[in-house]
Structures are given as structure tokens and as C-alpha cells.
């Protein structure tokens, strides 16, 4: 049973991680906005493709706006709180 957004990986404090060679791990957010037309919960394959093409050692966070809608302010707060280094948004 979920107790809140932290159980879904949202808005929990994040610590910066490092690779074995001391380089900082980049956290990447790929966000697919709610299309506003349909409530299609079928995940878009581009997010999984980009995740699989990301070099080893980086963490990719996938959020589908159809399942977890976020406005610009919420995305910005999430990026700051989770130490996201790169954001990809496709409309």
C-alpha cells in the first residue's frame, strides 16, 4: 500500500551519488506530459529506448504524465529536490 509520493519515488530527498572513479552520477528525468486528450496509460517506447541508450552509470527516471500529471512548477521543484542534471520533455 502506498503512503504517499515518496513510495512512488517523487519528492523525496536525494543524495548525490558517485561512480567508482569518483565522477558524479547524473540523474536524468524523461517526462512525457499528459496529452490532455486521452487517458492512454500505454507507456511510450521512446522513454525506454532513451533509457537503454544512456551510458552506464547514470540514473534515468521515467515519469509518464498520463499516470502522474505534473505542471511546470511541480517538474521544476522535482528537478531541484531530486538533483536532476538533465531533463527531456516531449510534447
C-alpha positions in Angstrom: 0.0 0.0 0.0 1.3 3.4 -0.9 1.7 6.0 1.9 2.4 9.0 -0.4 4.6 10.3 -3.2 7.9 9.0 -1.6 6.7 5.5 -2.3 6.4 6.3 -6.0 9.9 8.0 -6.0 8.5 11.5 -6.0 9.7 14.5 -3.9 12.0 12.5 -1.5 15.3 13.9 -0.7 18.0 12.6 -2.9 21.7 12.4 -2.2 24.3 12.8 -4.9 25.9 9.5 -5.9 29.3 8.9 -7.3 30.7 6.4 -9.7 33.6 4.2 -8.6 36.1 6.5 -10.3 34.8 9.5 -8.3 32.8 11.1 -11.0 29.4 12.3 -10.1 26.4 10.3 -11.3 24.0 12.3 -13.4 20.3 11.8 -12.7 18.2 12.2 -15.9 14.5 12.8 -16.0 12.5 11.8 -19.0 9.0 13.2 -18.8 6.1 12.5 -21.1 3.3 15.1 -20.5 -0.3 14.2 -20.3 -1.7 14.7 -23.8 -4.9 16.2 -22.4 -7.0 14.2 -25.0 -6.9 10.6 -24.0 -6.1 8.9 -20.7 -3.8 6.4 -22.5 -1.7 4.7 -19.9 0.3 2.8 -22.5 3.9 3.8 -21.9 5.7 5.5 -24.8 8.6 3.4 -26.0 10.9 6.4 -26.7 11.4 6.8 -23.0 12.6 3.2 -22.6 14.7 3.4 -25.7 16.5 6.6 -24.4 16.9 4.9 -21.0 18.6 1.9 -22.7 20.9 4.1 -24.7 22.0 6.1 -21.7 25.7 5.4 -20.8 26.1 3.0 -17.9 26.5 4.7 -14.5 23.8 7.3 -14.9 20.3 7.0 -13.4 17.3 7.7 -15.6 13.9 8.5 -14.0 10.8 8.0 -16.2 7.6 9.8 -15.5 4.5 9.4 -17.7 2.3 12.5 -17.3 -0.8 10.4 -18.2 -0.2 8.4 -15.0 1.5 11.2 -12.9 0.5 14.6 -14.3 2.9 17.4 -13.3 2.7 21.1 -14.2 5.9 23.2 -14.9 6.2 24.3 -11.3 5.9 20.7 -10.0 8.5 19.5 -12.5 10.9 22.3 -11.5 10.5 21.5 -7.8 11.1 17.8 -8.5 14.2 18.6 -10.5 15.6 20.7 -7.7 14.7 18.2 -4.9 16.0 15.2 -6.8 19.2 16.7 -8.1 18.3 16.0 -11.7 21.1 17.1 -14.1 19.2 16.7 -17.4 15.5 16.8 -18.3 13.9 15.5 -21.5 10.3 16.5 -22.2 8.4 15.5 -25.4 5.1 17.0 -26.3 
